[in-house]
Amino acid sequence: MNEMGNMLRVTRESSGVSLEEASNDLNIKQIVLENIEDGKIGAFKDVFQLKTYINDYAKYLGLDGEKLVDSFNEYLFNYTSKIPIKDIKKAAQEQEKDEKGQEKVISPYTKEYKKHSMKFYMTIYIIALLIGVVILAWSIKQITINKRVTGEISYVG
């Protein structure tokens, strides 16, 4: 990455273009171009955006942008393939911790519904069953009591 950044810097300087002028012409912040020339890929959150910047900057300087992006892809592959698995897992855990602390935007399409355990559903089922038994017992009691009352009222009328 440093070699590519140096090549971009040397090409820009040899063509007499200042960093500020390139920034204005490309409509890219000057700090972005500086980071590319310095080989600081850690300054970019989005690798795809970085590739777009490299391609546009190379074409602006008269270089083959696709060739530079391919070189960057090879560098990126070699760089990421050498990262130990434990470091990747650690980074994933840290990212998960960060995401838990952040408030998420919720829409009907992205809303995450809470999943209940089997214990929760069994408790609800048992409560509903008990309510049903109580209602059934109360109904039977009312029918047996009311038979006598109903019989007495029907004779009165």
DSSP file (Angstrom, degrees, kcal/mol; ACC not computed):
  #  RESIDUE AA STRUCTURE BP1 BP2  ACC     N-H-->O    O-->H-N    N-H-->O    O-->H-N    TCO  KAPPA ALPHA  PHI   PSI    X-CA   Y-CA   Z-CA
    1    1 A M     >        0   0    0      0, 0.0     4,-2.6     0, 0.0     5,-0.2   0.000 360.0 360.0 360.0 -39.0    0.0    0.0    0.0
    2    2 A N  H  >  +     0   0    0      1,-0.2     4,-2.7     2,-0.2     5,-0.2   0.887 360.0  52.5 -63.5 -37.2    2.9    2.4    0.8
    3    3 A E  H  > S+     0   0    0      2,-0.2     4,-2.4     1,-0.2    -1,-0.2   0.920 110.7  46.5 -64.3 -43.2    4.4    1.7   -2.7
    4    4 A M  H  > S+     0   0    0      2,-0.2     4,-2.3     1,-0.2    -2,-0.2   0.922 113.1  49.7 -64.6 -43.5    1.1    2.5   -4.4
    5    5 A G  H  X S+     0   0    0     -4,-2.6     4,-2.4     1,-0.2    -2,-0.2   0.907 111.4  48.9 -61.6 -42.1    0.7    5.7   -2.3
    6    6 A N  H  X S+     0   0    0     -4,-2.7     4,-3.1     2,-0.2     5,-0.2   0.898 109.5  52.3 -64.0 -40.2    4.3    6.7   -3.1
    7    7 A M  H  X S+     0   0    0     -4,-2.4     4,-2.4     1,-0.2    -2,-0.2   0.912 110.7  47.6 -63.0 -41.8    3.7    6.1   -6.8
    8    8 A L  H  X S+     0   0    0     -4,-2.3     4,-2.4     2,-0.2    -1,-0.2   0.914 113.7  47.8 -64.1 -42.1    0.6    8.3   -6.7
    9    9 A R  H  X S+     0   0    0     -4,-2.4     4,-3.0     2,-0.2     5,-0.2   0.942 113.0  47.1 -63.9 -47.8    2.5   11.0   -4.8
   10   10 A V  H  X S+     0   0    0     -4,-3.1     4,-2.7     1,-0.2     5,-0.2   0.910 113.3  49.0 -62.4 -42.1    5.4   11.0   -7.2
   11   11 A T  H  X S+     0   0    0     -4,-2.4     4,-1.5    -5,-0.2    -1,-0.2   0.916 113.2  47.3 -63.2 -42.9    3.1   11.0  -10.2
   12   12 A R  H  <>S+     0   0    0     -4,-2.4     5,-2.1    -5,-0.2     4,-0.4   0.942 115.1  44.8 -63.9 -47.1    1.2   14.0   -8.8
   13   13 A E  H ><5S+     0   0    0     -4,-3.0     3,-1.0     1,-0.2    -2,-0.2   0.883 111.4  52.8 -66.5 -38.2    4.3   15.9   -7.9
   14   14 A S  H 3<5S+     0   0    0     -4,-2.7    -1,-0.2     1,-0.3    -2,-0.2   0.801 107.9  51.5 -69.3 -26.5    6.0   15.2  -11.2
   15   15 A S  T 3<5S-     0   0    0     -4,-1.5    -1,-0.3    -5,-0.2    -2,-0.2   0.505 115.9-117.9 -86.3  -3.3    2.9   16.5  -13.1
   16   16 A G  T < 5 +     0   0    0     -3,-1.0     2,-0.5    -4,-0.4    -3,-0.2   0.712  65.0 142.6  79.4  21.2    3.0   19.7  -11.0
   17   17 A V      < -     0   0    0     -5,-2.1    -1,-0.3    -6,-0.2    -2,-0.1  -0.826  43.1-138.8 -98.3 129.3   -0.4   19.2   -9.4
   18   18 A S     >  -     0   0    0     -2,-0.5     4,-2.3     1,-0.1     5,-0.2  -0.448  21.2-116.7 -80.5 160.8   -0.7   20.2   -5.7
   19   19 A L  H  > S+     0   0    0      1,-0.2     4,-2.3     2,-0.2     5,-0.1   0.883 117.3  52.1 -63.1 -38.7   -2.7   18.1   -3.3
   20   20 A E  H  > S+     0   0    0      2,-0.2     4,-2.3     1,-0.2    -1,-0.2   0.897 109.0  49.7 -64.8 -41.0   -5.2   20.9   -2.8
   21   21 A E  H  > S+     0   0    0      2,-0.2     4,-2.6     1,-0.2    -2,-0.2   0.913 111.7  47.8 -65.7 -43.1   -5.7   21.2   -6.6
   22   22 A A  H  X S+     0   0    0     -4,-2.3     4,-2.5     2,-0.2     6,-0.2   0.898 110.8  52.8 -63.3 -40.4   -6.3   17.5   -7.0
   23   23 A S  H  X>S+     0   0    0     -4,-2.3     5,-1.7     1,-0.2     4,-1.1   0.917 112.1  44.5 -61.0 -45.0   -8.7   17.6   -4.0
   24   24 A N  H  <5S+     0   0    0     -4,-2.3    -2,-0.2     2,-0.2    -1,-0.2   0.907 114.4  48.7 -67.2 -42.6  -10.7   20.4   -5.6
   25   25 A D  H  <5S+     0   0    0     -4,-2.6    -2,-0.2     1,-0.2    -1,-0.2   0.890 119.5  37.3 -66.1 -39.6  -10.7   18.8   -9.1
   26   26 A L  H  <5S-     0   0    0     -4,-2.5    -1,-0.2    -5,-0.2    -2,-0.2   0.595 102.8-128.2 -88.1 -11.5  -11.8   15.4   -7.8
   27   27 A N  T  <5 +     0   0    0     -4,-1.1     2,-0.4     1,-0.3    -3,-0.2   0.912  66.2 131.5  59.7  43.5  -14.2   16.7   -5.1
   28   28 A I      < -     0   0    0     -5,-1.7    -1,-0.3    -6,-0.2    -2,-0.2  -0.978  66.7 -99.5-124.3 137.9  -12.4   14.5   -2.6
   29   29 A K     >  -     0   0    0     -2,-0.4     4,-1.5     1,-0.1     3,-0.5  -0.225  26.5-126.8 -58.0 145.4  -11.3   15.8    0.8
   30   30 A Q  H  > S+     0   0    0      1,-0.2     4,-2.3     2,-0.2     5,-0.2   0.856 108.9  58.3 -63.6 -36.2   -7.6   16.6    0.9
   31   31 A I  H  > S+     0   0    0      1,-0.2     4,-2.4     2,-0.2    -1,-0.2   0.836 102.6  55.4 -64.1 -31.8   -7.1   14.5    4.0
   32   32 A V  H  > S+     0   0    0     -3,-0.5     4,-2.0     2,-0.2    -1,-0.2   0.939 109.2  45.5 -65.3 -46.8   -8.4   11.5    2.1
   33   33 A L  H  X S+     0   0    0     -4,-1.5     4,-2.5     1,-0.2    -2,-0.2   0.883 112.0  52.5 -64.4 -38.3   -5.8   11.9   -0.7
   34   34 A E  H  X S+     0   0    0     -4,-2.3     4,-2.2     1,-0.2    -1,-0.2   0.923 109.0  49.8 -62.3 -43.8   -3.1   12.4    2.0
   35   35 A N  H  X>S+     0   0    0     -4,-2.4     5,-2.6     2,-0.2     4,-0.7   0.873 110.9  49.8 -64.3 -36.5   -4.1    9.1    3.7
   36   36 A I  H ><5S+     0   0    0     -4,-2.0     3,-0.8     3,-0.2    -2,-0.2   0.940 112.4  46.6 -65.8 -46.4   -4.0    7.3    0.3
   37   37 A E  H 3<5S+     0   0    0     -4,-2.5    -2,-0.2     1,-0.2    -1,-0.2   0.836 113.8  48.8 -65.5 -31.6   -0.6    8.7   -0.5
   38   38 A D  H 3<5S-     0   0    0     -4,-2.2    -1,-0.2    -5,-0.2    -2,-0.2   0.555 112.0-120.9 -84.6  -7.3    0.6    7.8    3.0
   39   39 A G  T <<5 +     0   0    0     -3,-0.8     2,-1.4    -4,-0.7    -3,-0.2   0.774  58.1 152.4  75.7  26.8   -0.8    4.3    2.8
   40   40 A K    > < +     0   0    0     -5,-2.6     3,-1.1     1,-0.2    -1,-0.2  -0.646   6.4 160.7 -91.7  81.3   -3.1    4.7    5.8
   41   41 A I  G >   +     0   0    0     -2,-1.4     3,-1.6     1,-0.2    -1,-0.2   0.721  67.3  71.8 -75.1 -18.3   -5.9    2.2    5.0
   42   42 A G  G 3  S+     0   0    0      1,-0.3    -1,-0.2    -3,-0.2    -2,-0.1   0.668  84.6  68.7 -68.0 -15.2   -6.9    2.2    8.6
   43   43 A A  G <  S+     0   0    0     -3,-1.1     2,-0.5    -8,-0.1    -1,-0.3   0.562  90.0  76.9 -78.8  -7.6   -8.2    5.7    8.2
   44   44 A F    <   -     0   0    0     -3,-1.6     3,-0.1     1,-0.1   -12,-0.0  -0.892  55.5-170.9-110.2 131.2  -11.0    4.4    6.0
   45   45 A K  S    S+     0   0    0     -2,-0.5     2,-0.6     1,-0.2    -1,-0.1   0.803  79.8  54.2 -83.7 -31.6  -14.1    2.6    7.3
   46   46 A D     >  -     0   0    0      1,-0.2     4,-1.8     2,-0.0    -1,-0.2  -0.908  61.2-168.9-112.7 111.8  -15.3    1.5    3.9
   47   47 A V  H  > S+     0   0    0     -2,-0.6     4,-2.3     1,-0.2     5,-0.2   0.854  89.5  56.3 -66.2 -35.6  -12.9   -0.4    1.7
   48   48 A F  H  > S+     0   0    0      2,-0.2     4,-1.8     1,-0.2    -1,-0.2   0.886 107.0  48.7 -66.4 -37.6  -15.1   -0.1   -1.3
   49   49 A Q  H  > S+     0   0    0      2,-0.2     4,-2.4     1,-0.2    -1,-0.2   0.895 109.3  53.7 -66.4 -39.2  -15.1    3.7   -1.0
   50   50 A L  H  X S+     0   0    0     -4,-1.8     4,-2.7     1,-0.2    -2,-0.2   0.907 106.7  51.8 -60.9 -41.9  -11.3    3.6   -0.7
   51   51 A K  H  X S+     0   0    0     -4,-2.3     4,-2.6     1,-0.2    -1,-0.2   0.891 108.9  50.8 -62.2 -39.0  -11.1    1.6   -4.0
   52   52 A T  H  X S+     0   0    0     -4,-1.8     4,-2.8     2,-0.2     5,-0.2   0.920 110.5  49.0 -63.9 -43.7  -13.3    4.2   -5.7
   53   53 A Y  H  X S+     0   0    0     -4,-2.4     4,-2.9     2,-0.2     5,-0.2   0.930 112.0  48.5 -60.4 -46.0  -11.0    6.9   -4.4
   54   54 A I  H  X S+     0   0    0     -4,-2.7     4,-2.6     2,-0.2     5,-0.2   0.931 113.3  47.4 -61.2 -45.7   -7.9    5.1   -5.6
   55   55 A N  H  X S+     0   0    0     -4,-2.6     4,-2.4     2,-0.2    -2,-0.2   0.939 115.3  44.3 -61.3 -48.5   -9.4    4.4   -9.0
   56   56 A D  H  X S+     0   0    0     -4,-2.8     4,-2.2     1,-0.2    -2,-0.2   0.905 115.0  48.6 -63.8 -41.9  -10.6    8.1   -9.5
   57   57 A Y  H  X S+     0   0    0     -4,-2.9     4,-1.7    -5,-0.2    -1,-0.2   0.909 111.9  48.9 -66.2 -42.8   -7.2    9.5   -8.2
   58   58 A A  H  <>S+     0   0    0     -4,-2.6     5,-3.2    -5,-0.2     4,-0.4   0.928 111.9  48.2 -63.8 -45.1   -5.2    7.2  -10.5
   59   59 A K  H ><5S+     0   0    0     -4,-2.4     3,-1.2     1,-0.2    -1,-0.2   0.893 108.9  54.9 -62.6 -38.6   -7.3    8.1  -13.5
   60   60 A Y  H 3<5S+     0   0    0     -4,-2.2    -1,-0.2     1,-0.3    -2,-0.2   0.875 109.6  47.0 -60.5 -37.5   -6.9   11.8  -12.7
   61   61 A L  T 3<5S-     0   0    0     -4,-1.7    -1,-0.3    -5,-0.1    -2,-0.2   0.440 123.0-105.6 -86.2   0.6   -3.2   11.4  -12.6
   62   62 A G  T < 5S+     0   0    0     -3,-1.2    -3,-0.2    -4,-0.4     2,-0.2   0.678  78.6 128.1  86.4  17.9   -3.2    9.5  -15.9
   63   63 A L  S   <S-     0   0    0     -5,-3.2     2,-1.1    -6,-0.2    -1,-0.3  -0.555  73.6 -91.0-100.5 169.0   -2.5    6.1  -14.5
   64   64 A D     >  -     0   0    0     -2,-0.2     4,-1.8     1,-0.2     5,-0.2  -0.705  39.2-170.1 -82.0 102.6   -4.4    2.8  -15.0
   65   65 A G  H  > S+     0   0    0     -2,-1.1     4,-2.4     1,-0.2    -1,-0.2   0.875  82.4  53.0 -63.7 -40.3   -6.9    3.0  -12.1
   66   66 A E  H  > S+     0   0    0      1,-0.2     4,-2.4     2,-0.2    -1,-0.2   0.884 107.7  51.9 -64.9 -37.7   -8.2   -0.6  -12.5
   67   67 A K  H  > S+     0   0    0      2,-0.2     4,-2.1     1,-0.2    -1,-0.2   0.904 110.9  47.8 -65.0 -40.9   -4.6   -1.9  -12.3
   68   68 A L  H  X S+     0   0    0     -4,-1.8     4,-2.5     2,-0.2    -2,-0.2   0.894 110.6  51.1 -67.5 -39.1   -4.0    0.0   -9.1
   69   69 A V  H  X S+     0   0    0     -4,-2.4     4,-2.6     2,-0.2    -2,-0.2   0.899 109.5  51.2 -64.7 -39.5   -7.3   -1.3   -7.6
   70   70 A D  H  X S+     0   0    0     -4,-2.4     4,-2.2     2,-0.2    -2,-0.2   0.909 110.0  49.4 -62.2 -41.4   -6.2   -4.8   -8.5
   71   71 A S  H  X S+     0   0    0     -4,-2.1     4,-2.5     1,-0.2    -2,-0.2   0.906 110.8  50.2 -62.8 -41.1   -2.9   -4.3   -6.8
   72   72 A F  H  X S+     0   0    0     -4,-2.5     4,-3.0     2,-0.2    -2,-0.2   0.907 108.2  52.8 -63.6 -41.6   -4.8   -2.9   -3.8
   73   73 A N  H  X S+     0   0    0     -4,-2.6     4,-2.6     2,-0.2    -2,-0.2   0.907 109.8  48.5 -60.6 -42.1   -7.0   -6.0   -3.8
   74   74 A E  H  X S+     0   0    0     -4,-2.2     4,-2.6     2,-0.2     5,-0.2   0.924 112.6  48.2 -63.6 -44.3   -4.0   -8.3   -3.8
   75   75 A Y  H  X S+     0   0    0     -4,-2.5     4,-2.6     1,-0.2    -2,-0.2   0.931 112.4  49.0 -60.0 -45.4   -2.4   -6.3   -0.9
   76   76 A L  H  X S+     0   0    0     -4,-3.0     4,-2.8     2,-0.2     5,-0.2   0.897 110.9  49.8 -63.2 -41.8   -5.7   -6.5    1.0
   77   77 A F  H  X S+     0   0    0     -4,-2.6     4,-2.2     2,-0.2    -1,-0.2   0.941 113.4  45.5 -62.6 -47.2   -6.0  -10.2    0.5
   78   78 A N  H  X S+     0   0    0     -4,-2.6     4,-0.6     1,-0.2    -2,-0.2   0.891 114.7  49.2 -63.0 -38.9   -2.4  -10.8    1.6
   79   79 A Y  H >< S+     0   0    0     -4,-2.6     3,-0.7    -5,-0.2    -2,-0.2   0.936 115.2  41.5 -66.4 -47.7   -2.9   -8.5    4.6
   80   80 A T  H >< S+     0   0    0     -4,-2.8     3,-1.1     1,-0.2    -2,-0.2   0.789 107.3  61.1 -75.4 -26.2   -6.1  -10.1    5.8
   81   81 A S  H 3< S+     0   0    0     -4,-2.2    -1,-0.2     1,-0.2    -2,-0.2   0.668 101.1  55.9 -74.3 -13.5   -5.1  -13.7    5.2
   82   82 A K  T << S+     0   0    0     -3,-0.7    -1,-0.2    -4,-0.6    -2,-0.2   0.416  79.5 109.1 -96.3   1.0   -2.2  -13.2    7.7
   83   83 A I  S <  S-     0   0    0     -3,-1.1     5,-0.1    -4,-0.1    -3,-0.0  -0.667  75.4-118.4 -79.4 125.7   -4.5  -12.1   10.6
   84   84 A P    >>  -     0   0    0      0, 0.0     4,-1.6     0, 0.0     3,-0.5  -0.297  16.1-122.1 -63.7 148.5   -4.7  -14.8   13.2
   85   85 A I  H 3> S+     0   0    0      1,-0.2     4,-2.7     2,-0.2     5,-0.2   0.867 111.3  58.7 -59.1 -39.3   -8.1  -16.3   13.9
   86   86 A K  H 3> S+     0   0    0      1,-0.2     4,-2.2     2,-0.2    -1,-0.2   0.865 105.2  50.0 -62.7 -34.4   -8.0  -15.3   17.6
   87   87 A D  H <> S+     0   0    0     -3,-0.5     4,-2.3     2,-0.2    -1,-0.2   0.876 110.2  50.1 -69.5 -36.7   -7.6  -11.7   16.6
   88   88 A I  H  X S+     0   0    0     -4,-1.6     4,-2.2     2,-0.2    -2,-0.2   0.925 112.2  47.2 -66.1 -44.1  -10.5  -11.9   14.2
   89   89 A K  H  X S+     0   0    0     -4,-2.7     4,-2.3     2,-0.2    -2,-0.2   0.899 111.8  51.0 -63.6 -40.3  -12.7  -13.5   17.0
   90   90 A K  H  X S+     0   0    0     -4,-2.2     4,-2.3    -5,-0.2    -1,-0.2   0.914 110.5  48.5 -64.0 -42.7  -11.5  -10.8   19.5
   91   91 A A  H  X S+     0   0    0     -4,-2.3     4,-2.3     1,-0.2    -1,-0.2   0.884 110.5  51.6 -64.7 -38.0  -12.4   -8.0   17.0
   92   92 A A  H  X S+     0   0    0     -4,-2.2     4,-2.2     2,-0.2    -2,-0.2   0.897 110.0  49.2 -65.7 -39.5  -15.9   -9.6   16.4
   93   93 A Q  H  X S+     0   0    0     -4,-2.3     4,-2.2     2,-0.2    -2,-0.2   0.910 111.5  48.8 -65.7 -42.0  -16.5   -9.8   20.2
   94   94 A E  H  X S+     0   0    0     -4,-2.3     4,-2.3     1,-0.2    -2,-0.2   0.899 111.2  50.0 -64.1 -40.5  -15.5   -6.1   20.6
   95   95 A Q  H  X S+     0   0    0     -4,-2.3     4,-2.4     1,-0.2    -1,-0.2   0.895 109.3  51.7 -65.0 -38.9  -17.7   -5.1   17.8
   96   96 A E  H  X S+     0   0    0     -4,-2.2     4,-1.8     2,-0.2    -2,-0.2   0.896 109.4  50.0 -64.4 -39.9  -20.6   -7.1   19.3
   97   97 A K  H  X S+     0   0    0     -4,-2.2     4,-1.4     2,-0.2    -2,-0.2   0.913 111.3  49.3 -63.0 -42.5  -20.1   -5.3   22.6
   98   98 A D  H  X S+     0   0    0     -4,-2.3     4,-0.8     1,-0.2    -2,-0.2   0.901 109.9  50.9 -63.7 -41.0  -20.1   -1.9   20.8
   99   99 A E  H  < S+     0   0    0     -4,-2.4     3,-0.3     1,-0.2    -1,-0.2   0.834 105.3  56.4 -67.9 -32.1  -23.3   -2.7   19.0
  100  100 A K  H  < S+     0   0    0     -4,-1.8    -1,-0.2     1,-0.2    -2,-0.2   0.867 107.2  49.6 -66.7 -34.7  -25.0   -3.7   22.2
  101  101 A G  H  < S+     0   0    0     -4,-1.4     2,-0.3    -3,-0.2    -1,-0.2   0.669  98.2  84.6 -77.9 -17.1  -24.3   -0.3   23.7
  102  102 A Q  S  < S-     0   0    0     -4,-0.8     2,-0.4    -3,-0.3     0, 0.0  -0.622  81.8-120.2 -91.3 146.3  -25.6    1.6   20.6
  103  103 A E        -     0   0    0     -2,-0.3     2,-0.3     1,-0.0    -2,-0.1  -0.701  31.2-143.4 -82.5 130.1  -29.2    2.4   20.1
  104  104 A K        -     0   0    0     -2,-0.4     2,-0.5    -4,-0.1    -1,-0.0  -0.663  12.8-117.6 -96.9 150.3  -30.5    0.9   16.9
  105  105 A V        -     0   0    0     -2,-0.3     2,-0.5     6,-0.0    -1,-0.0  -0.736  34.5-155.8 -82.3 128.9  -33.0    2.4   14.5
  106  106 A I        +     0   0    0     -2,-0.5     5,-0.0     5,-0.1    -1,-0.0  -0.925  21.0 163.5-115.7 129.5  -36.1    0.2   14.4
  107  107 A S    >>  -     0   0    0     -2,-0.5     4,-1.6     1,-0.0     3,-0.7  -0.845  55.1 -97.1-128.9 169.5  -38.5    0.0   11.6
  108  108 A P  T 34 S+     0   0    0      0, 0.0    -2,-0.0     0, 0.0    -1,-0.0   0.769 125.6  49.7 -59.3 -22.7  -41.1   -2.6   10.8
  109  109 A Y  T 34 S+     0   0    0      1,-0.1    -3,-0.0     3,-0.0     0, 0.0   0.734 119.9  32.2 -88.7 -24.2  -38.6   -4.2    8.4
  110  110 A T  T <4 S+     0   0    0     -3,-0.7    -1,-0.1     2,-0.1     2,-0.1   0.403  84.2 127.7-112.8   1.5  -35.7   -4.3   10.8
  111  111 A K     <  -     0   0    0     -4,-1.6     2,-0.6     1,-0.1    -5,-0.1  -0.375  50.4-144.2 -65.2 131.3  -37.4   -4.9   14.1
  112  112 A E        -     0   0    0     -2,-0.1     2,-0.3     0, 0.0    -1,-0.1  -0.864  12.3-144.2 -98.5 124.3  -36.0   -7.8   16.0
  113  113 A Y        -     0   0    0     -2,-0.6     2,-0.3     1,-0.1     0, 0.0  -0.681  20.7-111.6 -90.5 141.0  -38.7   -9.7   18.0
  114  114 A K        -     0   0    0     -2,-0.3     2,-0.5     1,-0.1    -1,-0.1  -0.516  27.5-140.3 -72.3 131.5  -37.8  -11.1   21.3
  115  115 A K        -     0   0    0     -2,-0.3     2,-0.2     0, 0.0    -1,-0.1  -0.826  15.6-145.4 -95.9 127.7  -37.8  -14.9   21.3
  116  116 A H        -     0   0    0     -2,-0.5     2,-0.1     1,-0.1     0, 0.0  -0.586  14.8-115.9 -92.5 154.2  -39.3  -16.5   24.4
  117  117 A S     >  -     0   0    0     -2,-0.2     4,-1.5     1,-0.1     3,-0.3  -0.334  28.0-106.9 -81.5 168.3  -38.1  -19.7   25.9
  118  118 A M  H  > S+     0   0    0      1,-0.2     4,-2.5     2,-0.2     5,-0.2   0.829 119.4  62.3 -63.5 -32.6  -40.1  -22.9   26.2
  119  119 A K  H  > S+     0   0    0      1,-0.2     4,-2.1     2,-0.2    -1,-0.2   0.895 101.5  51.6 -60.8 -40.3  -40.5  -22.3   29.9
  120  120 A F  H  > S+     0   0    0     -3,-0.3     4,-2.1     1,-0.2    -1,-0.2   0.936 111.5  46.0 -61.3 -48.4  -42.4  -19.0   29.1
  121  121 A Y  H  X S+     0   0    0     -4,-1.5     4,-2.4     1,-0.2    -2,-0.2   0.878 111.4  51.9 -65.6 -37.6  -44.8  -20.8   26.8
  122  122 A M  H  X S+     0   0    0     -4,-2.5     4,-2.5     2,-0.2    -1,-0.2   0.895 108.6  51.5 -65.4 -39.2  -45.4  -23.6   29.2
  123  123 A T  H  X S+     0   0    0     -4,-2.1     4,-2.4     2,-0.2    -2,-0.2   0.932 111.0  47.3 -62.6 -46.2  -46.2  -21.2   32.0
  124  124 A I  H  X S+     0   0    0     -4,-2.1     4,-2.4     1,-0.2    -2,-0.2   0.913 112.4  50.4 -61.2 -43.2  -48.7  -19.4   29.8
  125  125 A Y  H  X S+     0   0    0     -4,-2.4     4,-2.3     2,-0.2    -2,-0.2   0.911 111.1  47.8 -62.4 -44.3  -50.2  -22.7   28.7
  126  126 A I  H  X S+     0   0    0     -4,-2.5     4,-2.6     2,-0.2    -1,-0.2   0.908 111.8  49.8 -64.7 -42.7  -50.6  -23.9   32.4
  127  127 A I  H  X S+     0   0    0     -4,-2.4     4,-2.4     2,-0.2    -2,-0.2   0.920 112.1  48.0 -62.5 -43.7  -52.2  -20.6   33.5
  128  128 A A  H  X S+     0   0    0     -4,-2.4     4,-2.2     1,-0.2    -2,-0.2   0.898 111.7  50.3 -64.0 -39.8  -54.6  -20.8   30.6
  129  129 A L  H  X S+     0   0    0     -4,-2.3     4,-2.3     2,-0.2    -2,-0.2   0.911 110.6  49.2 -63.9 -43.6  -55.5  -24.4   31.5
  130  130 A L  H  X S+     0   0    0     -4,-2.6     4,-2.5     2,-0.2    -2,-0.2   0.902 110.5  50.2 -63.5 -41.5  -56.0  -23.5   35.1
  131  131 A I  H  X S+     0   0    0     -4,-2.4     4,-2.4     1,-0.2    -1,-0.2   0.911 110.4  50.9 -62.7 -41.8  -58.3  -20.6   34.2
  132  132 A G  H  X S+     0   0    0     -4,-2.2     4,-2.3     2,-0.2    -2,-0.2   0.903 110.2  48.7 -61.8 -42.2  -60.3  -23.0   31.9
  133  133 A V  H  X S+     0   0    0     -4,-2.3     4,-2.7     2,-0.2     5,-0.2   0.913 111.5  49.6 -64.6 -43.4  -60.7  -25.5   34.7
  134  134 A V  H  X S+     0   0    0     -4,-2.5     4,-2.5     2,-0.2    -2,-0.2   0.918 112.3  47.8 -62.4 -43.9  -61.8  -22.8   37.2
  135  135 A I  H  X S+     0   0    0     -4,-2.4     4,-2.4     2,-0.2    -2,-0.2   0.904 112.7  49.1 -64.2 -41.5  -64.4  -21.5   34.6
  136  136 A L  H  X S+     0   0    0     -4,-2.3     4,-2.4     2,-0.2    -2,-0.2   0.923 112.5  47.1 -63.8 -44.9  -65.6  -25.1   33.9
  137  137 A A  H  X S+     0   0    0     -4,-2.7     4,-2.4     1,-0.2    -2,-0.2   0.918 113.0  48.9 -63.7 -43.5  -66.0  -25.8   37.6
  138  138 A W  H  X S+     0   0    0     -4,-2.5     4,-2.5    -5,-0.2    -1,-0.2   0.901 111.0  50.8 -62.6 -41.5  -67.8  -22.5   38.3
  139  139 A S  H  X S+     0   0    0     -4,-2.4     4,-2.3     2,-0.2    -2,-0.2   0.919 110.4  48.3 -63.6 -44.2  -70.1  -23.2   35.3
  140  140 A I  H  X S+     0   0    0     -4,-2.4     4,-2.3     1,-0.2     5,-0.2   0.917 112.1  49.7 -62.8 -42.5  -71.0  -26.7   36.6
  141  141 A K  H  X S+     0   0    0     -4,-2.4     4,-2.2     1,-0.2     5,-0.2   0.915 111.4  49.1 -62.2 -42.5  -71.7  -25.3   40.0
  142  142 A Q  H  X S+     0   0    0     -4,-2.5     4,-2.7     1,-0.2    -2,-0.2   0.882 110.6  50.5 -65.2 -38.5  -73.9  -22.6   38.6
  143  143 A I  H  X S+     0   0    0     -4,-2.3     4,-1.5     2,-0.2    -1,-0.2   0.920 112.1  46.2 -66.6 -43.7  -75.9  -25.1   36.5
  144  144 A T  H  X S+     0   0    0     -4,-2.3     4,-0.8     2,-0.2    -2,-0.2   0.885 117.2  43.6 -69.3 -37.1  -76.5  -27.4   39.4
  145  145 A I  H  X S+     0   0    0     -4,-2.2     4,-1.5    -5,-0.2     3,-0.4   0.925 114.4  49.8 -70.8 -44.7  -77.5  -24.6   41.7
  146  146 A N  H  X S+     0   0    0     -4,-2.7     4,-3.8    -5,-0.2     5,-0.3   0.718  97.3  69.5 -71.6 -21.1  -79.7  -22.9   39.1
  147  147 A K  H  X S+     0   0    0     -4,-1.5     4,-2.3     2,-0.2    -1,-0.2   0.940 104.7  42.0 -60.5 -44.7  -81.5  -26.1   38.2
  148  148 A R  H  X S+     0   0    0     -4,-0.8     4,-1.8    -3,-0.4    -2,-0.2   0.926 118.4  45.5 -66.9 -43.7  -83.3  -26.0   41.5
  149  149 A V  H  X S+     0   0    0     -4,-1.5     4,-2.1     1,-0.2    -2,-0.2   0.906 113.5  49.7 -67.1 -41.1  -83.8  -22.3   41.3
  150  150 A T  H  X S+     0   0    0     -4,-3.8     4,-2.2     1,-0.2    -1,-0.2   0.890 109.2  52.5 -64.4 -39.7  -85.0  -22.5   37.8
  151  151 A G  H  X S+     0   0    0     -4,-2.3     4,-1.1    -5,-0.3    -1,-0.2   0.887 110.3  47.7 -64.3 -38.8  -87.4  -25.3   38.7
  152  152 A E  H  X S+     0   0    0     -4,-1.8     4,-1.1     1,-0.2    -2,-0.2   0.876 111.9  49.3 -69.9 -37.9  -88.9  -23.2   41.5
  153  153 A I  H  X S+     0   0    0     -4,-2.1     4,-1.4     1,-0.2     3,-0.3   0.886 106.0  56.4 -70.5 -37.9  -89.3  -20.1   39.3
  154  154 A S  H  < S+     0   0    0     -4,-2.2    -1,-0.2     1,-0.2    -2,-0.2   0.805 106.3  50.4 -66.9 -27.6  -91.0  -22.0   36.5
  155  155 A Y  H  < S+     0   0    0     -4,-1.1    -1,-0.2     1,-0.2    -2,-0.2   0.789 105.7  57.5 -77.4 -26.9  -93.7  -23.3   38.9
  156  156 A V  H  <        0   0    0     -4,-1.1    -2,-0.2    -3,-0.3    -1,-0.2   0.896 360.0 360.0 -69.5 -40.1  -94.4  -19.8   40.2
  157  157 A G     <        0   0    0     -4,-1.4    -1,-0.2     0, 0.0    -2,-0.1   0.418 360.0 360.0 -79.8 360.0  -95.2  -18.4   36.8
